[in-house]
Amino acid sequence: MAATLLPPATDLLPLLSSLILSVLLLLPPPALSDPDDEACLSNLRSSLTDPTGSLRNWTEATFASPCNGFTSYLEGVTCNNGRVYKLSLPAFSLGGAVSPSIANCTNLQSLDLSSNALSGSIPPELSSLLNLAVLNLSSNRLSGPIPPDLALCAYLNVLDLHSNLLSGIIPDQLGLLVRLSTFDVSYNRLEGPIPTLLANRSALGGAAAAAIPRFNASSFLGNKDLYGYPLSPKRGGGLSVLAIVGIGLGSGLISLVLSFTAVCIWLRLTDRAALTTGEEAKISNLMPDY
């Protein structure tokens, strides 16, 4: 059998180089870090306390390149095409505040910081997250008003703020979020009337849907100064039925006592006048005529 002659190694080098170059050209380019995402994550980490070390891999080096395509290098972060798509850090025992810089994660569609110990207010800057569909800040210690600007997040499906220390009214603008399917502000310190557009579907589904509450009473419970459908009507500053009945009975009793006293006084005066007249008649009978 004739021996197969192989080309010299020096002749294979250009062929191998050309093959490697072709493979590299076919590979997708490395994902570049988005500076907005980097600022978002870095500032968020600075605003949080982490007593249990749950965010140990949230470091400056990782912030520079948190995503590689759909792969995330950070705990609680989900990536989509090299951008931060979801932040989910529930029950991480985190303290501190919700950083306004989260608004820099402009591709964010879900933010879940529930069941932590966060304090301070809800940043109005979150309203610039125009793609946000889920906002869950429940079971924290957040205070202050609910920002009406959240109504600018037109794609919101879930807004869960229950079990905080939020105060003030529920902004009417939130009723304009037509995609909202979950809404919970129970167990806060809210006051005033429940916005009509959150209480029923009349503006969304016509007269046939008017009798169906958009969100039931469980979404609003635990706010003692909150009133209106689907909760009880305002108790008003007036008196309760029992108080009114009590005042009526008390007034009647006082009137009766006063009337009885007046009658007794009148009878006594009448008796005294009659007695005086009788005595004068007796005296006049005893006097001699001159």
Rosetta blueprint (number, residue, H / E / L):
1 M L
2 A L
3 A L
4 T L
5 L L
6 L L
7 P L
8 P L
9 A H
10 T H
11 D H
12 L H
13 L H
14 P H
15 L H
16 L H
17 S H
18 S H
19 L H
20 I H
21 L H
22 S H
23 V H
24 L H
25 L H
26 L H
27 L L
28 P L
29 P L
30 P L
31 A L
32 L L
33 S L
34 D L
35 P H
36 D H
37 D H
38 E H
39 A H
40 C H
41 L H
42 S H
43 N H
44 L H
45 R H
46 S H
47 S H
48 L E
49 T E
50 D L
51 P L
52 T L
53 G L
54 S L
55 L L
56 R L
57 N L
58 W L
59 T L
60 E H
61 A H
62 T H
63 F H
64 A L
65 S L
66 P L
67 C E
68 N E
69 G L
70 F L
71 T E
72 S E
73 Y L
74 L L
75 E L
76 G L
77 V E
78 T E
79 C E
80 N E
81 N L
82 G L
83 R E
84 V E
85 Y E
86 K E
87 L E
88 S E
89 L L
90 P L
91 A L
92 F L
93 S L
94 L L
95 G E
96 G E
97 A E
98 V L
99 S L
100 P H
101 S H
102 I H
103 A H
104 N H
105 C L
106 T L
107 N L
108 L L
109 Q L
110 S E
111 L E
112 D E
113 L L
114 S L
115 S L
116 N L
117 A L
118 L L
119 S E
120 G E
121 S L
122 I L
123 P L
124 P H
125 E H
126 L H
127 S H
128 S H
129 L L
130 L L
131 N L
132 L L
133 A L
134 V E
135 L E
136 N E
137 L L
138 S L
139 S L
140 N L
141 R E
142 L E
143 S E
144 G E
145 P L
146 I L
147 P L
148 P H
149 D H
150 L H
151 A H
152 L H
153 C L
154 A L
155 Y L
156 L L
157 N L
158 V E
159 L E
160 D E
161 L L
162 H L
163 S L
164 N L
165 L E
166 L E
167 S E
168 G E
169 I L
170 I L
171 P L
172 D H
173 Q H
174 L H
175 G H
176 L H
177 L L
178 V L
179 R L
180 L L
181 S L
182 T E
183 F E
184 D E
185 V L
186 S L
187 Y L
188 N L
189 R E
190 L E
191 E E
192 G E
193 P E
194 I L
195 P L
196 T H
197 L H
198 L H
199 A H
200 N L
201 R L
202 S H
203 A H
204 L H
205 G H
206 G L
207 A H
208 A H
209 A H
210 A L
211 A L
212 I L
213 P L
214 R L
215 F L
216 N L
217 A H
218 S H
219 S H
220 F L
221 L L
222 G L
223 N L
224 K L
225 D E
226 L E
227 Y E
228 G L
229 Y L
230 P L
231 L L
232 S L
233 P L
234 K L
235 R L
236 G L
237 G L
238 G L
239 L L
240 S L
241 V H
242 L H
243 A H
244 I H
245 V H
246 G H
247 I H
248 G H
249 L H
250 G H
251 S H
252 G H
253 L H
254 I H
255 S H
256 L H
257 V H
258 L H
259 S H
260 F H
261 T H
262 A H
263 V H
264 C H
265 I H
266 W H
267 L H
268 R H
269 L H
270 T H
271 D H
272 R H
273 A H
274 A H
275 L H
276 T H
277 T H
278 G H
279 E H
280 E H
281 A H
282 K H
283 I H
284 S H
285 N H
286 L H
287 M L
288 P L
289 D L
290 Y L
